[in-house]
Amino acid sequence: MTRLRDRSQHAFTIVEMLIALTISATLLTATLSAFDASWRAYKHTTEAASTHVVSRIVTHRVLSLIRTGTEFGPYPEDVLDAAQNPLTSTFMEFVSEADRTAGLDRITRLERRTVEGTVDQFELWYVLLDGSTEPPTAVEERPLLTGVREVMFILDFDIGPRLRRATLDLTIVPNDVEDIRTGAVGDETPAIRLVASAAPRQLE
């Protein structure tokens, strides 16, 4: 009897085991929550950083094209109408290369295109047209940016009409590591918005 009593005094009771399990479960839950938060922060940062770099490169390229272009469109019907000028459009086009004597006339078109099979997913496309043919034919076309939520071109014209300034308003959803998304609520990386303006250097 004495030996049995001594053994029972050194063992854990059911209440003690439940308390220990509760503490362990709480610590594990807190650890997993902290790990999940760190993982989300890391993923969002890497996605946003990569997309930000690519988007800025594309933005600088677009601004360079605008600075060296001439004969911009689309034109407002009435340049003096404040409701039409500045004009907001999902595309813009301009002459990027012109050599009338050689018959060279290249038109650059930047446009928003809907991703096939969707209604609210877009891409920013670059299209190079041969303006010497009627209608102009595509010489080259390729996507500049994917994961575009919205892109707007705001064109401010002077009498002529001559473009005074073009503004690119671009909203992109980072999507660099789509294959490792967990699908949890709040897993989507916040969108990035870039707004930049440029004025053509050449008189039209």
C-alpha positions as CSV (number, residue, x, y, z in Angstrom):
1,M,0.0,0.0,0.0
2,T,2.8,2.4,0.8
3,R,4.5,1.8,-2.5
4,L,1.3,2.4,-4.5
5,R,0.7,5.6,-2.5
6,D,4.2,6.9,-3.3
7,R,3.8,6.1,-7.0
8,S,0.4,8.0,-7.2
9,Q,2.0,11.1,-5.6
10,H,4.7,11.3,-8.3
11,A,2.3,10.9,-11.4
12,F,0.5,13.6,-13.3
13,T,-3.2,14.0,-12.7
14,I,-5.7,14.3,-15.5
15,V,-6.2,18.0,-14.6
16,E,-2.5,18.7,-14.8
17,M,-2.3,17.0,-18.2
18,L,-5.2,19.1,-19.6
19,I,-3.5,22.3,-18.3
20,A,-0.2,21.3,-19.9
21,L,-1.9,20.5,-23.2
22,T,-3.8,23.8,-23.2
23,I,-0.6,25.7,-22.6
24,S,1.2,23.8,-25.4
25,A,-1.7,24.4,-27.8
26,T,-1.8,28.1,-27.0
27,L,2.0,28.4,-27.6
28,L,1.8,26.5,-30.9
29,T,-1.1,28.6,-32.1
30,A,0.8,31.8,-31.2
31,T,3.9,30.5,-33.0
32,L,2.0,29.5,-36.1
33,S,0.2,32.9,-36.2
34,A,3.5,34.7,-36.0
35,F,5.0,32.5,-38.7
36,D,1.9,33.1,-40.9
37,A,2.1,36.8,-40.5
38,S,5.9,36.8,-41.3
39,W,5.3,34.7,-44.4
40,R,2.5,37.0,-45.7
41,A,4.7,40.1,-45.0
42,Y,7.6,38.5,-46.8
43,K,5.5,37.4,-49.8
44,H,3.8,40.7,-50.2
45,T,7.1,42.6,-50.0
46,T,8.8,40.4,-52.6
47,E,5.8,40.5,-54.9
48,A,5.4,44.2,-54.6
49,A,9.2,44.9,-55.0
50,S,9.5,42.9,-58.2
51,T,6.4,44.3,-59.8
52,H,7.3,47.8,-58.7
53,V,10.7,47.6,-60.5
54,V,9.2,46.2,-63.7
55,S,6.4,48.7,-63.7
56,R,8.8,51.6,-63.2
57,I,11.0,50.4,-66.1
58,V,7.9,50.2,-68.3
59,T,6.7,53.7,-67.2
60,H,10.1,55.2,-68.0
61,R,10.0,53.6,-71.4
62,V,6.5,54.9,-72.1
63,L,7.6,58.4,-71.0
64,S,10.6,58.3,-73.3
65,L,8.4,57.3,-76.3
66,I,6.1,60.2,-75.5
67,R,9.0,62.7,-75.3
68,T,10.2,61.7,-78.8
69,G,6.8,61.3,-80.5
70,T,4.8,63.6,-82.7
71,E,1.2,63.8,-84.0
72,F,-0.5,62.4,-80.9
73,G,-4.0,60.9,-80.7
74,P,-6.8,60.4,-80.0
75,Y,-7.8,64.0,-80.5
76,P,-10.7,65.7,-78.7
77,E,-13.5,66.9,-81.0
78,D,-13.3,70.4,-79.5
79,V,-9.9,71.3,-78.0
80,L,-11.4,74.4,-76.3
81,D,-14.1,72.4,-74.5
82,A,-13.0,71.8,-70.9
83,A,-15.2,68.7,-70.8
84,Q,-13.2,67.1,-73.6
85,N,-9.7,68.5,-73.0
86,P,-7.8,66.9,-71.2
87,L,-9.0,63.7,-72.9
88,T,-9.0,60.5,-70.9
89,S,-8.5,57.2,-72.9
90,T,-7.5,53.6,-72.5
91,F,-5.1,54.0,-75.5
92,M,-2.8,56.5,-77.1
93,E,-1.0,56.6,-80.4
94,F,1.7,58.8,-82.0
95,V,4.2,58.9,-84.8
96,S,7.5,57.5,-83.5
97,E,9.5,57.2,-86.7
98,A,9.0,59.3,-89.8
99,D,11.0,59.6,-93.0
100,R,8.6,60.8,-95.7
101,T,11.3,60.6,-98.5
102,A,12.0,57.0,-97.7
103,G,8.3,56.2,-97.2
104,L,8.9,55.3,-93.6
105,D,6.1,56.1,-91.2
106,R,5.9,54.2,-87.9
107,I,3.0,54.7,-85.5
108,T,3.3,53.5,-81.9
109,R,0.1,52.6,-80.1
110,L,-0.1,51.9,-76.4
111,E,-3.4,50.3,-75.4
112,R,-5.2,48.4,-72.6
113,R,-6.3,44.9,-73.7
114,T,-8.6,42.6,-71.8
115,V,-7.1,39.2,-71.0
116,E,-8.8,36.5,-73.0
117,G,-11.5,34.7,-71.0
118,T,-11.9,37.5,-68.4
119,V,-13.8,40.8,-68.1
120,D,-11.8,42.6,-65.4
121,Q,-8.2,41.6,-66.0
122,F,-6.1,43.7,-68.4
123,E,-2.6,44.0,-70.0
124,L,-0.7,47.0,-71.3
125,W,0.3,46.3,-74.9
126,Y,2.8,47.9,-77.2
127,V,1.9,47.9,-80.9
128,L,4.1,49.3,-83.8
129,L,2.1,50.1,-86.9
130,D,3.3,50.8,-90.5
131,G,1.5,54.1,-91.3
132,S,2.5,54.0,-94.9
133,T,-0.2,51.4,-95.6
134,E,-4.0,52.0,-95.5
135,P,-5.2,50.9,-93.1
136,P,-2.0,50.8,-91.0
137,T,-0.7,47.2,-90.5
138,A,1.0,45.8,-87.3
139,V,4.7,45.4,-87.7
140,E,5.3,44.4,-84.0
141,E,3.2,43.9,-81.0
142,R,3.8,42.6,-77.5
143,P,2.6,42.9,-73.9
144,L,4.4,45.4,-71.7
145,L,2.7,44.6,-68.4
146,T,0.4,41.9,-67.1
147,G,-1.7,42.0,-64.0
148,V,-3.0,45.4,-64.9
149,R,-6.1,46.5,-63.0
150,E,-6.5,49.8,-64.8
151,V,-4.5,52.0,-67.2
152,M,-5.6,55.5,-68.3
153,F,-3.9,58.0,-70.7
154,I,-4.8,61.6,-69.9
155,L,-3.9,63.8,-72.9
156,D,-3.8,67.6,-72.6
157,F,-3.9,69.3,-76.0
158,D,-3.2,72.9,-77.1
159,I,-4.8,74.5,-80.1
160,G,-3.4,72.9,-83.2
161,P,-4.1,70.3,-81.8
162,R,-0.7,70.0,-80.2
163,L,-0.1,67.8,-77.2
164,R,1.1,69.8,-74.2
165,R,1.3,66.9,-71.7
166,A,0.5,63.2,-71.5
167,T,-0.2,61.5,-68.1
168,L,0.0,57.7,-67.5
169,D,-2.2,56.5,-64.7
170,L,-1.4,52.8,-64.0
171,T,-2.7,50.4,-61.4
172,I,-1.0,47.0,-61.2
173,V,-1.7,43.9,-59.0
174,P,1.5,42.1,-58.1
175,N,1.3,38.5,-59.3
176,D,4.9,37.3,-59.5
177,V,4.5,34.1,-57.3
178,E,0.9,33.1,-58.2
179,D,1.8,29.4,-57.7
180,I,2.5,29.8,-54.0
181,R,-0.7,31.6,-52.9
182,T,-2.4,30.0,-50.0
183,G,-5.9,31.1,-50.9
184,A,-6.5,32.5,-47.4
185,V,-8.4,35.6,-46.8
186,G,-6.2,38.7,-47.1
187,D,-3.6,36.7,-49.2
188,E,-3.8,39.2,-52.1
189,T,-1.0,41.7,-52.3
190,P,-2.2,45.3,-52.4
191,A,-2.3,46.9,-55.8
192,I,0.4,49.4,-56.9
193,R,-0.5,52.7,-58.5
194,L,1.9,54.7,-60.6
195,V,1.2,58.2,-62.1
196,A,3.7,59.9,-64.4
197,S,3.7,62.7,-66.9
198,A,5.8,63.8,-69.9
199,A,5.7,66.5,-72.6
200,P,6.9,65.9,-76.2
201,R,10.1,67.6,-77.0
202,Q,9.3,68.0,-80.7
203,L,6.8,70.5,-82.0
204,E,4.1,68.9,-84.0
